[in-house]
């Protein structure tokens, strides 16, 4: 019997309108379930941290319904939230982490509940709780932090979990380890992040949370500074509105009224010229961002990886591929593998094939 055969891992991935839960038996996913939360349900809470007990009850119900009667959980792993910048890896949930997430010291986001819920579920059962590769993974080169304005520093906030997971899967396809390769990885989802991975470290990446980089289904991407200032002045007393123009209501949804790529592709198939122009422009900006990291990696690129939900669309990946394939082979790792990636990290921690790190501010 392999060591993983007796291991049951609960994965918790809280989002702004959902809680994704999965139960893994070793490497096999027994159940993957998404609980949708309405605005009315979440509106009763004054903060993200205040949702803890509500989401915890739903999670306990999921465990009762899915964990075999004769089995016990071995560990719980949650999606990492907004924390102090840290290096990639698996982290045990500790008091410093919980304090930062509960107080929203580094920012408030639904993902902050990942570690909080993991600890709430794990502690009474006497099992470990972890997070892995949160969005604040920071391995950037010092020279990549300069913005050109001393008051503003470029920061590393991106889809670290899925980028790292996709990069490892791509490396396996190439017959090498992730740490041996130079890769450019583009996560294509509601937000888009493009990272330069040099031998296992993401040395430069756009800040996908704040709308930097290519525009996406829900984000404006980098905007011309002068015109952005003029627009901001028009919204002088309406900060939330201008922020939503950049994150949430920017990008494809601003042009087409939908953040659903499949809906946009259906319009293209029906002959909608505007929809075609917008989707092609989004792919064009992604390709430009990828190509810029040719300089970051000094032209030594082993592969370009396209991942995330949009990577399921051959229409979009083909548009990107035709512009960047001269740099390196293009590998498509379809979909978001966040739940699988979290389970893999927890399994590695339990089997001691991955070092467990301690969070420090």
C-alpha positions in Angstrom: 0.0 0.0 0.0 1.3 3.4 -0.9 1.5 6.0 1.9 -1.0 8.2 0.1 -3.7 5.5 0.1 -4.7 6.2 3.7 -4.5 10.0 3.3 -7.7 12.1 3.0 -7.2 15.9 2.3 -9.9 18.6 2.4 -9.3 21.5 0.1 -11.0 24.9 0.7 -10.9 27.7 -1.9 -13.1 30.6 -0.9 -14.1 33.2 -3.6 -16.0 36.4 -3.5 -19.3 34.7 -4.5 -18.5 31.0 -3.9 -16.8 28.4 -1.7 -15.1 25.6 -3.6 -14.6 22.4 -1.7 -12.9 19.2 -2.6 -12.1 15.9 -0.9 -9.0 14.0 -2.1 -8.1 10.4 -1.2 -4.4 10.5 -2.0 -4.1 11.9 -5.5 -7.7 11.0 -6.4 -10.5 13.6 -6.1 -13.5 11.9 -4.5 -15.7 15.0 -4.7 -15.4 18.5 -6.0 -18.3 20.9 -5.1 -18.9 24.6 -5.5 -21.3 26.4 -3.1 -22.7 29.7 -4.6 -23.3 32.6 -2.3 -25.8 35.3 -3.2 -25.2 39.0 -2.5 -28.0 38.8 0.0 -26.4 36.0 1.9 -23.0 37.7 2.1 -24.5 41.2 2.6 -25.4 40.4 6.2 -21.7 40.4 7.1 -19.7 43.6 7.6 -16.3 42.0 6.6 -14.9 39.0 4.9 -13.6 37.6 8.3 -17.2 37.9 9.6 -18.2 35.2 7.1 -16.1 32.5 8.9 -18.9 30.7 10.8 -21.3 30.8 7.9 -18.8 29.2 5.5 -17.5 26.9 8.2 -21.0 25.3 8.7 -21.3 24.7 5.0 -17.9 23.1 4.9 -18.7 20.8 7.9 -21.8 19.7 6.0 -19.7 18.9 3.0 -17.3 16.8 5.1 -20.2 14.9 6.7 -21.7 14.2 3.3 -18.5 13.1 1.5 -16.0 11.6 3.9 -16.3 7.8 4.1 -17.7 6.6 7.5 -14.5 4.7 8.4 -12.1 7.5 7.3 -10.6 10.5 9.0 -9.2 13.7 7.5 -5.4 13.8 7.4 -5.0 17.5 6.7 -6.8 20.6 5.5 -5.3 23.0 3.0 -6.8 26.4 2.1 -6.2 28.9 -0.7 -3.7 31.5 0.5 -4.9 35.1 1.0 -3.4 38.5 1.1 -0.4 38.2 3.4 3.1 39.7 3.6 5.1 38.9 0.5 6.6 35.4 0.7 8.4 32.8 -1.3 6.7 29.9 -3.1 5.9 26.8 -1.1 3.7 25.1 1.5 3.1 27.0 4.8 1.6 25.7 8.0 -1.2 28.0 9.3 0.1 29.8 12.4 -1.0 32.6 14.7 0.8 35.4 12.8 -0.9 34.3 9.6 -4.3 34.2 11.2 -3.9 37.6 12.8 -2.9 39.2 9.5 -5.8 37.6 7.6 -8.5 38.3 10.2 -7.4 41.9 10.5 -7.0 42.3 6.7 -3.6 43.8 7.4 -2.4 43.4 3.8 -5.8 43.8 2.2 -9.3 42.3 2.3 -10.2 39.5 -0.1 -12.4 36.3 0.2 -9.3 34.2 -0.2 -8.2 35.4 3.3 -10.7 32.9 4.6 -8.8 29.9 3.1 -6.3 29.6 6.0 -8.9 30.7 8.6 -11.3 28.0 7.6 -8.6 25.4 7.2 -7.5 26.0 10.8 -11.0 26.0 12.1 -11.7 22.6 10.6 -8.3 21.1 11.4 -7.7 22.2 15.0 -10.4 20.2 16.7 -9.5 17.2 14.7 -5.8 17.4 15.8 -4.5 17.5 12.2 -2.3 20.0 10.3 -3.7 23.0 8.3 -1.8 24.5 5.4 -1.8 27.0 2.6 0.3 26.9 -0.6 1.5 29.5 -3.2 -0.8 32.3 -2.3 -1.3 35.3 -4.6 1.4 37.3 -2.8 4.3 34.9 -3.7 7.2 37.3 -4.4 10.3 36.2 -6.2 10.8 39.3 -8.3 14.1 40.7 -9.3 15.0 43.9 -7.6 15.2 45.7 -11.0 11.7 44.6 -11.8 10.3 46.5 -8.8 11.0 50.0 -10.2 7.9 51.7 -11.7 9.5 54.9 -12.7 7.8 56.8 -9.9 9.5 56.6 -6.5 6.2 56.7 -4.7 5.0 53.6 -6.5 6.7 50.2 -6.4 5.7 47.3 -8.6 4.5 44.4 -6.5 4.1 40.7 -7.1 0.4 39.7 -6.9 -0.6 37.1 -9.4 -2.2 33.6 -9.9 0.8 31.9 -8.3 -0.9 28.7 -7.4 -2.1 27.9 -10.9 1.0 29.3 -12.7 3.3 27.2 -10.6 1.2 24.1 -11.0 0.9 24.6 -14.8 4.6 25.2 -15.1 5.4 21.9 -13.3 3.0 20.0 -15.6 4.5 21.6 -18.6 8.0 20.7 -17.4 6.9 17.1 -17.0 5.7 17.2 -20.7 9.2 18.5 -21.7 10.8 15.7 -19.7 12.5 18.0 -17.2 12.0 19.4 -13.7 10.4 22.8 -13.2 13.7 24.0 -11.6 15.7 23.2 -14.7 13.7 25.3 -17.1 13.0 28.9 -18.2 9.3 29.3 -18.9 6.8 32.1 -19.6 3.4 31.3 -18.1 0.2 33.1 -18.9 -2.8 32.5 -16.6 -5.8 33.4 -18.7 -9.0 33.9 -16.6 -11.2 36.7 -15.2 -7.8 38.3 -14.5 -4.7 37.7 -16.6 -1.2 37.4 -15.2 2.0 36.6 -17.3 5.1 35.5 -15.4 8.7 34.9 -16.3 9.7 31.7 -14.5 13.5 31.3 -14.3 14.5 27.9 -12.9 11.6 27.6 -10.5 11.3 31.3 -9.5 8.9 33.9 -10.9 11.3 36.8 -11.4 8.8 39.2 -13.0 5.0 39.3 -13.4 2.3 41.8 -13.8 0.0 42.7 -10.8 -3.2 41.0 -11.9 -5.2 42.1 -8.9 -4.9 45.8 -9.6 -5.5 45.5 -13.4 -1.9 45.8 -14.5 -0.8 44.0 -17.7 -3.1 42.9 -20.5 -6.8 43.6 -20.3 -8.9 40.6 -19.4 -12.6 39.8 -19.2 -12.9 41.8 -16.0 -9.8 44.1 -15.8 -8.8 47.1 -17.8 -5.1 46.2 -17.9 -2.4 48.9 -17.9 -3.8 52.2 -19.0 -2.1 55.3 -20.5 -1.2 57.3 -17.4 -2.2 60.8 -18.5 -5.6 59.7 -19.7 -6.2 57.7 -16.6 -5.4 60.8 -14.4 -7.9 62.8 -16.5 -10.5 60.1 -16.0 -9.8 59.8 -12.3 -10.4 63.5 -11.9 -13.8 63.1 -13.4 -14.6 60.6 -10.7 -13.0 62.6 -7.9 -15.6 61.9 -5.3 -16.4 58.4 -6.6 -13.3 56.3 -5.9 -15.1 53.0 -5.8 -16.6 53.7 -9.3 -13.2 54.4 -10.9 -11.7 51.4 -9.2 -14.4 49.2 -10.6 -13.7 50.5 -14.0 -10.2 49.1 -13.6 -11.0 45.9 -11.7 -14.4 44.2 -12.0 -16.0 46.2 -14.8 -13.0 46.8 -17.0 -11.7 45.0 -20.1 -13.9 42.8 -22.1 -17.0 43.4 -20.0 -16.7 47.1 -20.5 -16.6 46.7 -24.3 -19.1 43.9 -24.7 -21.3 43.9 -21.6 -20.2 40.4 -20.7 -17.3 38.8 -18.9 -18.2 35.4 -20.3 -15.7 34.4 -23.0 -18.1 31.7 -24.4 -20.8 34.3 -24.8 -18.3 36.5 -26.7 -17.2 33.6 -28.9 -20.8 32.8 -29.7 -21.3 36.4 -30.8 -18.2 36.1 -33.0 -19.6 33.0 -34.6 -22.8 34.9 -35.3 -20.8 37.6 -37.1 -20.4 40.2 -34.4 -17.5 42.3 -35.7 -17.0 44.3 -32.4 -16.8 41.1 -30.3 -14.2 39.7 -32.7 -12.1 42.9 -32.5 -12.2 42.9 -28.6 -11.2 39.3 -28.2 -8.5 39.6 -30.8 -7.2 42.7 -29.0 -7.1 40.9 -25.7 -5.1 38.0 -27.2 -2.8 40.6 -28.9 -2.1 42.3 -25.5 -1.4 38.9 -23.9 1.1 38.1 -26.7 2.8 41.4 -26.2 3.2 40.7 -22.5 4.6 37.3 -23.2 7.1 38.6 -25.8 8.3 41.3 -23.3 9.6 38.5 -21.1 11.8 37.4 -23.9 14.0 40.2 -22.6 13.4 39.2 -18.9 14.8 35.7 -19.7 17.5 37.0 -22.0 16.1 35.0 -24.9 16.7 31.7 -23.2 13.1 30.3 -23.1 12.3 26.6 -23.0 8.5 26.9 -23.3 5.5 29.2 -23.2 2.6 27.9 -21.1 -1.0 29.0 -21.6 -3.3 28.1 -18.7 -6.5 29.1 -17.0 -10.1 28.9 -18.1 -9.6 30.9 -21.3 -6.9 28.4 -22.3 -9.8 26.0 -23.0 -10.6 28.2 -26.0 -8.6 27.1 -29.1 -9.7 30.3 -30.8 -7.8 32.4 -28.2 -4.8 30.2 -27.8 -4.3 30.0 -31.5 -4.4 33.8 -31.7 -1.7 34.0 -29.1 0.3 31.1 -30.5 0.7 32.6 -33.9 2.3 35.7 -32.4 4.7 34.1 -29.9 5.6 30.7 -31.2 8.8 32.1 -32.7 10.1 32.5 -29.1 9.6 28.9 -27.9 7.2 26.0 -28.1 3.7 26.8 -26.8 2.1 24.4 -24.4 -1.5 24.6 -23.4 -2.5 23.4 -19.9 -6.2 23.9 -20.0 -8.3 25.2 -17.1 -7.6 26.2 -13.5 -6.0 23.5 -11.4 -6.2 25.3 -8.1 -7.9 22.4 -6.2 -5.6 19.8 -7.6 -2.6 22.0 -7.0 -3.5 22.6 -3.3 -4.1 18.8 -2.8 -0.7 18.0 -4.4 1.0 20.5 -2.0 -0.7 19.1 1.1 0.2 15.5 0.0 3.8 16.6 -0.5 3.8 18.1 3.0 2.3 15.0 4.6 4.7 12.7 2.7 7.6 14.9 3.5 8.5 15.4 -0.1 8.0 19.2 0.3 9.4 21.3 3.1 6.8 23.0 5.3 7.6 26.6 5.8 6.7 29.0 8.6 5.0 32.3 7.8 6.7 35.4 9.2 5.8 39.0 8.5 
